[in-house]
């Protein structure tokens, strides 16, 4: 594991986000194991959520089995772990919820215009890139005034 991933582990331990993630995993009766990128994978999480997977500190939680957290999705969740380090841990939860609310106001979807999801790469996390409501309304009306005619 690289130096940055070790630093991220320590930062997320000290900012209490990883301990909170482990507590959530235990409460949700998830199976816990070490994963790639210095992450802790908590699979079989039994509390219903809207997301297929979510991250708290360096802990990635999912109600699905271990085979779900691989490839691009795991890279996406790893980027969220980095966001926890940069946001000093627990404030990330509040900031993420505010970004989700802003995204719902912009396009009706909690992920598409959420700055944290965009920075973690929407497609890697399985999110659609939904246009803002004002662009969608222009398309439905038959044109986009911002585009020149051919």
WOFENDA-V898873 format. One record per residue. RES is the residue in three letters. NEAR is the number of other C-alpha atoms within 8 Angstrom. Layout:
res & near
RES & NEAR
RES & NEAR
This chain:
res & near
UNK & 6
UNK & 5
UNK & 6
UNK & 6
UNK & 10
UNK & 10
UNK & 8
UNK & 11
UNK & 10
UNK & 8
UNK & 10
UNK & 17
UNK & 11
UNK & 7
UNK & 11
UNK & 11
UNK & 15
UNK & 13
UNK & 9
UNK & 10
UNK & 14
UNK & 9
UNK & 8
UNK & 8
UNK & 14
UNK & 8
UNK & 7
UNK & 9
UNK & 9
UNK & 14
UNK & 10
UNK & 9
UNK & 7
UNK & 8
UNK & 8
UNK & 5
UNK & 7
UNK & 11
UNK & 11
UNK & 11
UNK & 14
UNK & 14
UNK & 13
UNK & 11
UNK & 15
UNK & 8
UNK & 6
UNK & 6
UNK & 5
UNK & 4
UNK & 5
UNK & 8
UNK & 9
UNK & 9
UNK & 12
UNK & 13
UNK & 17
UNK & 15
UNK & 14
UNK & 14
UNK & 14
UNK & 12
UNK & 13
UNK & 9
UNK & 9
UNK & 7
UNK & 5
UNK & 6
UNK & 9
UNK & 8
UNK & 6
UNK & 8
UNK & 11
UNK & 9
UNK & 10
UNK & 12
UNK & 14
UNK & 11
UNK & 10
UNK & 12
UNK & 15
UNK & 9
UNK & 10
UNK & 15
UNK & 13
UNK & 7
UNK & 9
UNK & 11
UNK & 14
UNK & 11
UNK & 8
UNK & 11
UNK & 8
UNK & 8
UNK & 8
UNK & 10
UNK & 8
UNK & 8
UNK & 13
UNK & 13
UNK & 9
UNK & 11
UNK & 15
UNK & 12
UNK & 7
UNK & 10
UNK & 12
UNK & 8
UNK & 11
UNK & 12
UNK & 13
UNK & 15
UNK & 17
UNK & 13
UNK & 7
UNK & 10
UNK & 12
UNK & 11
UNK & 8
UNK & 12
UNK & 9
UNK & 14
UNK & 8
UNK & 11
UNK & 12
UNK & 7
UNK & 9
UNK & 8
UNK & 8
UNK & 8
UNK & 8
UNK & 8
UNK & 9
UNK & 6
UNK & 9
UNK & 9
UNK & 8
UNK & 11
UNK & 9
UNK & 7
UNK & 6
UNK & 6
UNK & 7
UNK & 8
UNK & 6
UNK & 4
UNK & 5
UNK & 5
UNK & 3
UNK & 2
